[in-house]
């Protein structure tokens, strides 16, 4: 029976949440729901929420309350919460927001079409299969140049600050051949780039196949121009993986390697399973083997028990590594994690001050590294029209740096050589020199 229900999905958080929204869209599309991009026209509004920090919770909560207000004039409107936030806060939000019709965590999407037609008495629904991998469900992706592919779900690491093992469960990896087939299908659909996703892609393991095995197989697929992956754990980044990045032209020379802290004492409290020396040896290996590698990271300031000495060690490590960019955060306690009960909390003003110091240092390093690119010609894959101006295009370098190319019209997926002429704090600006293929040139 044809279902005329229109569904709008709002996504907050990381690439994995984006992928989850695409999975849900695929399930619903297959069951005759219409996916729309206008909230006002929707019969069903779903929010895929992130819960890694309190600020993420509040953003989703504010939006959901806005949508729930519409139910006062449209009692037929269905509103649901998905994602990590749905799993962590489901029972609590079920009581706090009784108007919410459905709350599902990341492992409970498979029957969402049925649940939307038969709303449960209690909105929060526990997953039937805590080892769900959705290997047989094709996501519904927007047409473009780049696509996300989840190669694994969950995490077996026990970082004391992280809620992910509680919301996404134990780590499990999809079969290698299934992932390779999916990449091949994406190439046939016109995608040029894939980003392999996992809470820790390095620890991918299925039936004896490792992450380097998978990366090598995907790199051999004809037509795949760029392969990215995130997120890497320093404990599991191997010399073989570094060699593949070095040797395979279509594996991007960009590694996101979260360090979180430069202090061994704090790393131990965090449960990170490596030392700063181990981390720096990996950095040295990558810089030696991949001279043009771009390295990005995550850093948490103000962890419970962090001293000024610990903070200074983080600053020293940032100076030594010279990251291309970094995501920096104040520590945010998550109920249910060991860190939430540690005590010895850093005062909020001190957290803010330390975060500002790390961020300021990293911005200066990023600015210096970007200045060094001015005058050089780089290879750029066009992704979309720039938000700054409809006359400009936005693309990325192999290393993941954003590049604005003015006064050109190129289709997503087109590759071109661009001479960098200027830079802002995070973005490069260039002049088109040459379109490198015939896959997308509209005008030249």
N, C-alpha and C positions, 0 to 999 in steps of 0.2 A: 504494500500500500504506500502511495506517495505521501511523504510527510512534508508539509509546507512550512514547518517551523524554521524561522531564521535565527541563526546563532551568531553572536558577537563575542570574541574572546580578547580580553585585555591581558597582556603579559608583563610581569615585573621580574627583574632579576637576571640571572645568568643565561648563557646559551642553552643550558640544559632545560631551563624553563621554556625558552623559545621552542625547543624541540618537543617538549611535552605538549605545548599548545598545538604544534603541527600534528602530533600523534592524535590528539583529541579531534582535531579538525578532520583528519583522515577517517577516523572511526565514524564520526557523525555524517560526513559526506557519503560514505558507503551506505549509510542507513537512511538516506534521502533527506537529511537536513541540509539547509542552505547556509553556507558560511558567508557572513556579510561584514563589511568594514565600516558600517555606520551604526553606532550604538542605538541611536534613536529609532531605527527601523527594526530592531531585533525583538523577537519574542522571548529569547533566552540570552542572558548575559552571564558569561563565565569569566572568572578572574583567576589566572594562574599566578599565585603569590609566592614571593621569596621570603624566607624567614631567617636569613643568615645574620641579620642585625635588626635591632629594634626599629630603626628608621625604616627598614623595608616593610616591617609589619604595619607601621603607621600609614605608609603610603597606600598600601592595599586597603587598609581599613577605611581610610578617608574616601577612597573611590567607591568602595562597596556601599558605604552609607549614602553616598550621592545616588547610586543606582537604586538602592532600596527605597529611597524617598519617592521614586517614580511609581512604586507599587500602590501608593495611596490613591493614585488616579488610574492605575492599570493593574487590577488585581490578578490578571492572567500572566503578568510578567514573571518569568522564572529566573532566579539569580543563584549562581553557584560559585563555590570557591574550590580551586584545585591547587596542585603543586605542594612544595615542601610546607608552605604555610598551612595548607589544608590538613596535612597529616599531623603537624605539631600542635596546631591550635584548634583542631576540629572539635573536640569535646567542649572546650571552653567557649568557642565562638558559637557553638550550637545553642548554648544557654544565653550568651550575651546578645546574639542577633537571631532571635527565633524566626525572623522573617526570611532568613536564608533557607533556600529550598533543598540545597544539596552541597555536601562538603566531601571531597575526595582527595586522598593523598596520591603520590606518584605511581603506586602499584595498583590502583583501583579504577583505572580508566576503561578497562576492556569492555565493560557492560554499561558505559555511560548513556548510550542511546536508550537502553531499556529503563534505566533509572530516571531519565528525564521524562519518559512516558508514564512511569509508575513511581512517583516521588515517594521516598520512604517516610515513615512517620517521624523518625529521627533523622535529621539531615546528614549527620556524619556517618559515613559508611566505611568500615574497615576493609582492606583488600582481602580478596579470597586467596590470592597467591603472592606471598611475600618475596618470591623469587621471580616475579614477572620480568620478562625482557622485551616483550612486544616484537619479537623478531619477525613475526608473520604479518605485521601491520605496517603498511606504507604510510608515512606521514603525508599530509597535504601541504606542500610547500608553495610559496609565492614564486612565480617565475623570476629568474634573475641569473646572475653569474655564479653565485656561491650558495652552498647548501651545508647544513649541519647533519651529521650522522652520529648517533649514539652507538658506540661500540661496546660499552659496558654501562652498568647501572649500580648504584650503591658504592659503599666503601668499607674496607676492612681495617683501615687505619683508625687509631683511637686518639686523635688530637683532642686535647681536653677542652678546647673552646668550641668545637664544631658540632653542630646539630645534625649534619647530613647523615651520619650512620643511623640516627634515630628516625629520620624522615624518609630516607631512600633505602635503608636496609643494608644487608650484606652485599658484598661485591659479587657480581656475576657478569660474565662476558658472552657476547653473541658469537656464533660460529664464524670462523674466518671466511668461508666460502659465501655465506649469506651476505656479509658486509661487502665483499668484493663484487658480488652480483649487483648489490644496490648501487655501488659507485658506478658500475658499468651502465646501469639503467639511467642514472642521473646524467652521464655523459651523452647518452642517446637523446635525452630531453633538452640538451643544450647547456647544461651546467659545465663550467670550466674549473671550478675550485670546490673542494670539500674541506670541511673542518671536522676532524674526528673528536668526539666528545666522550669524556668519562670523568668521574671524580678524580681518578688517577689513571690516565691512559697508559702510563708506563707499565702498570701491573696487569694489563690485559693478558688473559690466559684462557685458552679454550682448546681442550683436546690436544694439548702439547704445543699449540701455536702461541707464540709470544707476540708482543707489540712490534718489535722489529720485523718479525715474519709478516705480520699484517701490513705494515708500512711498505715493505718491499714488494709484496703482491700488488697493492694498490698502485704503486708507482709504475708498474708495468702495464697498466690499463691504457690503451691507446686513447688519446683525446683528453685525459685528465691533465690539466696544465699546472695546477697548484694543489698541494696537500698541506694542510695545517693540522695542528692537534693541540688540545688543551683539556685538562690541566696536568702538568707533570709534577711528580713528587721527587725531590732530590734523592731520596733513599733508593729509588728504582730506576734512575736514569743511567743507562749502561753505555759503555764504550762502543758497542755495536750500533746502538741507536745514533750516537754522534756520527759514526762512520756513514750511516745511511743518509743522514741529513747532508753530510759533506759530499757524498758521491752521486746522489740522485737529484738531477736538476729540477724536477717538479716537486720535491719536498722542500718546503720553504725554510729559509735560514732564520727562523724566528722561534725561540723557545721561551715560553712563559714558565718560570721556575720560582714558585713562591718560597721566600726565605722566612718570612714572618718576624724574625728577630736575628740580630747579629750576636746575641749573647748565648753562650752554651748553657748557662744556668737557666735562662728563660726557655730555650728550646727544649730542655729536659722537662721542665714543668709543663710545657705545651704538649709533650708526648710526640715530638716531631721525628725522633729516631735517627737524627744525624747531628753532627757538630758543625760549627762554622768552618772549621778546617776542611771537613769533607765537602761541604758546599763549595768552598773556594777552589778546591781541586777540580770539581766538575766544571766550574766557570773557566778555569785555566785550560782544561781539556777542550772545551768548546771553542774558546778564542784561538787556541793553537791550531785546531783542526778545521775550523770554519771561520776564516778571517773576517768575513762580512756578517757574522751572526749578530742578530738583534736579540737582546735578552731583556725580558720584562719580569716583574715580580709583584708579590703582595707583601705588605708589611703591616703589622699590628702594633700600635703604640699604646702604652699604658696597661699592659697585661698585669693581672694580679701579682703583686710582689716585685714588679719591675722597678729597679733602682735607677738612679741617675747614671751610675756606672754601666748598667745594662744598656740604657738608652744611648750612651756614648759609643758603645761597641756596635750598635746598629748603625749609627751615623758613619763610623769608621768603615764598616763593611760596604755601605752604599757608596762611599767615596772610592773604595778599592775596586768594586765591581764596575761602577759607572754604567748603570742600567740605562736602556733607551727610554724607558718610562716605568712607572710603578703605580699600583693601586694602593693607597695608604689609608688606613682606617684607625679610629679609636676603638679599643676593645669594648665590645658590647656583650654583656652577659646573656646567655641563652639558658632558660630554665631547662633542667634535665641533663646539662653537661657538667662534668666534674669541675670545671673552672668556676661555675656559678656558685659553688659552695666553698671555694678556697679561702675567702676572706682576704685580708691584706690588700684591699683594693687601692689603686692609685687615685688620688683626688681628681675630680673632673677638670679643674683648671690646669693641673699638671699634665693630664692626658692631652688636653688641647694644645698646650705649649709644646709638648714633645712631638705631637702630630705635625704641628706647624713647622717645627725645625726639620723634620724628615722631609716633608712636602717641599719646603723651600729649597733644601739641598738638592732634591731630585729634579725640581724644575730647572735649577741652574745647570745641572748635568745634561738634561734633555736639550735645553737651549744650546749648550755648547756643541753637543753631538749633531744637532740639526744644522747649526751654522757651518759645520764642517762639510755638509752635503751641498751647500750652495755652490753653484758652478758645475756640479757633476751631472751627468746624464744617467737616469735610472729607468728601469723597466717598470711600467705601471699597468695593472689590470683595472680597467674602468668598472665601477660598481653601479653608480647611479648619478642622477643629476644632483648637483650641489644644493644644499639647503640655503647657502648664502646667496645664490643667484641662479635662475633657470638657464642662464647663458653659459654656465660653467659645469664641468663634470668633476665627480669625486672618484678617486681610485686609490689603490694601495700598492706599495712596493712589496717585493718579496719578503722584506722584513716586517711588514705589517704597518708601515707608516702611512698615514693619510696624506694624499696629494690632491690639491685642487688644480685642475687644468682649465684655464679660462678660454672662453670664446671658441669652443669646439662642440660638436654633436657626435657622440660615439655611443654605440649600443653597449649595454652591460656585457662584459666578457671580452671586449676588445682589448688587445695589448698594444701598448705604444711606448716609445722612448720619449722621455720628458726631461728637459734640462731644468734643474731646480734653480730658481732665481730669488726666492725669499722664503722666510719661515716665520710662523708665529710660535707661541709656546708649545703647541702640540701638532701643528699642521704645516706641511710643506706646500709651497706654491711653485708651479713650474710652467714652462712653455713647451707646447707640443713640438717635437722634432720630426717624428715619423710614426705612422701606424704600422705595426709590425706583422699584422695578419689581415686576412680578408673576412674575419668573423664578425665585424660589427661596425665598420666605418660607414657613417651616414654622410658626413662631409669631412673634408680634410683641409 
